[in-house]
Amino acid sequence: RKEVEQDPGPFNVPEGATVAFNCTYSNSASQSFFWYRQDCRKEPKLLMSVYSSGNEDGRFTAQLNRASQYISLLIRDSKLSDSATYLCVVNLGGGSYIPTFGRGTSLIVHP
Amino acid sequence: GAVVSQHPSRVICKSGTSVKIECRSLDFQATTMFWYRQFPKQSLMLMATSNEGSKATYEQGVEKDKFLINHASLTLSTLTVTSAHPEDSSFYICSARAVAGEEKLFFGSGTQLSVL
């Protein structure tokens, strides 16, 4: 079993749709979680951290479910510019810092 | 915000050539830098963790004599792909932690290596 798993997609949605991605992780001692966005042949950029209480930033909502060991990202009112690959990053190290990336979920928003 | 500069952005070279990639933190001191490789439609794969002034820690399956990492200062880490072969063609990217204890990563813009 991979340490951080994501459905690669692609998720193909119309503008204005709501779309959600999940990411599962294997190490129950994992302490911190992030969503990054990566455009083709570009570096990943931090989208948001994921907190235990859940957090929201505009159209984006991230949640953590420790019992089931997954995090989620919800995008509301999708824009064309949201088309990208969304990477789940989990610090698997517990007390150590071992950022581990999922393979990413591809999102395509069409007119 | 923290800026990480990586260059070159693209390299095309002949098989057997060695290629050096530089990663600089421009406005902060990076005690730890990470080097990743990414094949098309694949995830970022950690190659090694580089700590300033000490030897890099390589992930399983990554040849340390093939991928030489030097982190001689708090602002510069280099990755040298020695005797590159076509199978080394990939997107290489570095990242750095801005502050010890801070878990956000700041990435360089990546280097696309094509070995002919």
Boltz contact constraints between the chains, C-beta under 6 A:
constraints:
  - contact:
      token1: [A, 32]
      token2: [B, 103]
      max_distance: 6.0
  - contact:
      token1: [A, 43]
      token2: [B, 93]
      max_distance: 6.0
  - contact:
      token1: [A, 43]
      token2: [B, 107]
      max_distance: 6.0
  - contact:
      token1: [A, 43]
      token2: [B, 109]
      max_distance: 6.0
  - contact:
      token1: [A, 43]
      token2: [B, 110]
      max_distance: 6.0
  - contact:
      token1: [A, 44]
      token2: [B, 107]
      max_distance: 6.0
  - contact:
      token1: [A, 46]
      token2: [B, 104]
      max_distance: 6.0
  - contact:
      token1: [A, 91]
      token2: [B, 103]
      max_distance: 6.0
  - contact:
      token1: [A, 101]
      token2: [B, 43]
      max_distance: 6.0
  - contact:
      token1: [A, 101]
      token2: [B, 44]
      max_distance: 6.0
  - contact:
      token1: [A, 103]
      token2: [B, 43]
      max_distance: 6.0
  - contact:
      token1: [A, 104]
      token2: [B, 43]
      max_distance: 6.0
